[in-house]
Amino acid sequence: MSLLDSAIVRLLPAVPKPVVQRFSARYIAGATLADAVAVVRDLNAGGKMATVDVLGEEITHEEETRAIAQAYRDVLAATDKASLDANVSVKLTALSLGLSYELCRENLLDVVGAAAGYGNFVRIDMEDATTTDETLRLYRELREDGHDNVGVVLQARLKRTLDDIAALADLRPSVRICKGIYLEPAAIAFTDDEAIRVNFLRCLDALLDAGSYVGIATHDEWLIGESLARVSQHGLAREQYELQMLLGVREERRDELVAEGHRLRVYVPYGEQWYEYSVRRLQENPAMAGTIARATAGRMLRLGR
Ligand SMILES: Cc1cc2nc3c(=O)[nH]c(=O)nc-3n(C[C@H](O)[C@H](O)[C@H](O)COP(=O)(O)OP(=O)(O)OC[C@H]3O[C@@H](n4cnc5c(N)ncnc54)[C@H](O)[C@@H]3O)c2cc1C
């Protein structure tokens, strides 16, 4: 990304919401559960699995967190009814991590219990580094209480992640490994792209050595190749790992990987609270900065007329 593009990307929060919405539509299934079900049905028809995310961040009221848990129960019921191949991904802050650990535990148990009733699975997304300790603590508590239909996400960007893998090893956790979207200070995170990639592979090696089921979540071509080489070195069968990508990203590559025989899961966010997620996706899209700058400038010129 050029310096100008990086600068524009940092200014994205100042871009008018309608512009953000227009350019981020591809990353979001829609506003309603029916929209998400339709997208998942299409993905399944194309040989892909899905994981559904109910959008909701920076929630400040207890009732809202219960409503999110209810929305997840609705997702699980709808996917079961329609016989879809989809699990769910939850953000603990949406289930009240920032408000109350106990309520968050309650909400999460609610979702995990509902998923278990359908023979389904819950993936706990990982958020910024202020939430890592509590997220891993809650994950461990659930697993120690016998809830095995739950997995977690670890971020290669964080320097602590290899230690976290070692600390979790006794649980043989199901882990989604990703680079990590939240920019963290150099004291706790790798800030250089190459260092993040190297750590991604170190973490993947450690997880595979520990016998974890791994969701390899990246669109980075080099990392996909290196990861698949490791999967093959470990002699893993098709059902013993999966690739994961975000809705709206590298769709052609996604199809090729499925055609090559890999299982691939697409992250499908839906809901009214599309803004924060959309900004993060646009900030990562290397081709988007210039486009948005032009669209914003055009809009301002029209408004100025
Ligand atoms: C299924 C899934 C779940 C995730 N869950 C989490 C999580 O719980 N916590 C967390 O911190 N992070 C999560 N992430 C985000 C992840 O950490 C990265 O921020 C994100 O995947 C981009 O990193 P990358 O490995 O794809 O590499 P990048 O170097 O960012 O991207 C590689 C290439 O992919 C394409 N690309 C990437 N992003 C876009 C985009 N938005 N639009 C268009 N093209 C794009 C470009 O061609 C780019 O060159 C998740 C990612 C995936 C795929």
The ligand as a MOL file (V3000), in Angstrom:
LIG
                    3D

  0  0  0     0  0            999 V3000
M  V30 BEGIN CTAB
M  V30 COUNTS 53 58 0 0 0
M  V30 BEGIN ATOM
M  V30 1 C -12.4040 -16.2810 8.6640 0
M  V30 2 C -11.6390 -15.1810 9.3180 0
M  V30 3 C -11.8800 -14.8780 10.6430 0
M  V30 4 C -11.1450 -13.8790 11.2910 0
M  V30 5 N -11.3340 -13.6710 12.6260 0
M  V30 6 C -10.5420 -12.7750 13.2600 0
M  V30 7 C -10.6040 -12.6090 14.6750 0
M  V30 8 O -11.3660 -13.2800 15.3790 0
M  V30 9 N -9.8000 -11.6900 15.2460 0
M  V30 10 C -8.9270 -10.9190 14.5070 0
M  V30 11 O -8.2060 -10.1060 15.0820 0
M  V30 12 N -8.8650 -11.0570 13.1680 0
M  V30 13 C -9.6420 -11.9530 12.5400 0
M  V30 14 N -9.5510 -12.0860 11.1790 0
M  V30 15 C -8.8190 -11.0670 10.3890 0
M  V30 16 C -7.3690 -11.4160 10.2100 0
M  V30 17 O -6.7110 -11.3190 11.4300 0
M  V30 18 C -6.7130 -10.4720 9.2010 0
M  V30 19 O -6.8380 -9.1730 9.6670 0
M  V30 20 C -7.3060 -10.5660 7.8160 0
M  V30 21 O -7.6010 -11.8750 7.4730 0
M  V30 22 C -6.3120 -10.0240 6.7920 0
M  V30 23 O -5.1160 -10.7530 6.8590 0
M  V30 24 P -4.6490 -11.7720 5.7260 0
M  V30 25 O -4.0000 -12.9160 6.4220 0
M  V30 26 O -5.7870 -12.1440 4.8690 0
M  V30 27 O -3.5090 -11.0050 4.9650 0
M  V30 28 P -3.5160 -9.6040 4.1600 0
M  V30 29 O -2.0830 -9.3780 3.8550 0
M  V30 30 O -4.2520 -8.5410 4.8960 0
M  V30 31 O -4.3260 -9.9200 2.8630 0
M  V30 32 C -3.8070 -10.7670 1.8450 0
M  V30 33 C -4.5110 -10.4210 0.5430 0
M  V30 34 O -5.9140 -10.7060 0.6660 0
M  V30 35 C -6.6770 -9.7100 0.0180 0
M  V30 36 N -7.4870 -8.9960 1.0200 0
M  V30 37 C -7.3250 -9.0380 2.3670 0
M  V30 38 N -8.2780 -8.3100 2.9830 0
M  V30 39 C -9.0410 -7.7990 1.9990 0
M  V30 40 C -10.1910 -6.9660 1.9840 0
M  V30 41 N -10.7560 -6.5390 3.1140 0
M  V30 42 N -10.7500 -6.6450 0.7960 0
M  V30 43 C -10.2140 -7.1080 -0.3410 0
M  V30 44 N -9.1200 -7.8970 -0.4010 0
M  V30 45 C -8.5460 -8.2280 0.7520 0
M  V30 46 C -5.6990 -8.7970 -0.6690 0
M  V30 47 O -5.4740 -9.3170 -1.9550 0
M  V30 48 C -4.4820 -8.9260 0.1910 0
M  V30 49 O -3.3060 -8.6130 -0.4940 0
M  V30 50 C -10.2140 -13.1210 10.5420 0
M  V30 51 C -9.9670 -13.4360 9.2100 0
M  V30 52 C -10.6370 -14.4600 8.6030 0
M  V30 53 C -10.3060 -14.7980 7.1910 0
M  V30 END ATOM
M  V30 BEGIN BOND
M  V30 1 1 1 2
M  V30 2 1 2 3
M  V30 3 2 2 52
M  V30 4 2 3 4
M  V30 5 1 4 5
M  V30 6 1 4 50
M  V30 7 2 5 6
M  V30 8 1 6 7
M  V30 9 1 6 13
M  V30 10 2 7 8
M  V30 11 1 7 9
M  V30 12 1 9 10
M  V30 13 2 10 11
M  V30 14 1 10 12
M  V30 15 2 12 13
M  V30 16 1 13 14
M  V30 17 1 14 15
M  V30 18 1 14 50
M  V30 19 1 15 16
M  V30 20 1 16 17
M  V30 21 1 16 18
M  V30 22 1 18 19
M  V30 23 1 18 20
M  V30 24 1 20 21
M  V30 25 1 20 22
M  V30 26 1 22 23
M  V30 27 1 23 24
M  V30 28 2 24 25
M  V30 29 1 24 26
M  V30 30 1 24 27
M  V30 31 1 27 28
M  V30 32 2 28 29
M  V30 33 1 28 30
M  V30 34 1 28 31
M  V30 35 1 31 32
M  V30 36 1 32 33
M  V30 37 1 33 34
M  V30 38 1 33 48
M  V30 39 1 34 35
M  V30 40 1 35 36
M  V30 41 1 35 46
M  V30 42 1 36 37
M  V30 43 1 36 45
M  V30 44 2 37 38
M  V30 45 1 38 39
M  V30 46 1 39 40
M  V30 47 2 39 45
M  V30 48 1 40 41
M  V30 49 2 40 42
M  V30 50 1 42 43
M  V30 51 2 43 44
M  V30 52 1 44 45
M  V30 53 1 46 47
M  V30 54 1 46 48
M  V30 55 1 48 49
M  V30 56 2 50 51
M  V30 57 1 51 52
M  V30 58 1 52 53
M  V30 END BOND
M  V30 END CTAB
M  END
